[in-house]
Amino acid sequence: MLSRPLWERMVAHCLDGLPLEACGLLAGRPGAEAGSVEVLEAYPARNAAGSARLYTVEPVDLLRADRDAEARGWSLVGVWHSHTHTEAFPSPTDIAQAPDPDWHYVLVSLRDLEPSLRSYRIVGQDVAEEEVLVRGWCSPAR
């Protein structure tokens, strides 16, 4: 679960990053349901890869986000990045570079006129989509 302002910040950062992929980190705490998370902060980051086809979170941005989250009593719970011309589904590269099976991997597709945001859990080669609940909207965000 995340707030509408965080959803908007994530999508805006992805749009600002065009034509390259944009990325960022998510901080929060465990949610009410097992395996769920409440996202409390979205940290925009620079894409160190400087690519329209892949992303690498700038290490300094990762360190800053981790320190800020820890200072607030939270932890990093995931990462987000954009797909500039494809759907919001993990690519083979995304799956291969998913570092933590406990993280939430959020993708923002900019392929269509309306951005689409979806979240996944990635464990090895297994990809499972999870529902994204946005406070302030009546139905799951897409």
C-alpha positions, 0 to 999 in steps of 0.5 A: 500500500502507498499513498497517492502522492507517492504514486504520483512522485514515482510516475513523475520521476519516470516521466522526467527521466525520459527517454531513459529508464528512471529508477528509485527506492521504496522504504516502509514497514511490514503491512497488515497482511503477511508479505505485504508492505506499507510504503512510506517513502519513495526516493527518486534515484539516478540511473547510473546505467544512463540507458533506455533499456536497463537501470542501475540505481546510483550507489550514492542514492542507494546509500542516502535512501538507506540512511534516511529510512534507517533514521526514520525506523524504516527499511528499504523494501523495494525498488521501482523503475520505468519501462519506456516502451514496453508493458509493466512486466519484469524483463529477463534482465530485471529478473536476473538482477533482482537482488533480494527475494523479500523486496517489491519490484515496481514497474511503471510503464510509459508505453501508453498515454496513461502510465501503468504501475504494477508490482512483483515479487521475484524469487529466482526465476519466479515472478508473481504479481501483487496487488497495488493499493493506493490510498485515495483511490477506490480500486487497485492502481494500474 
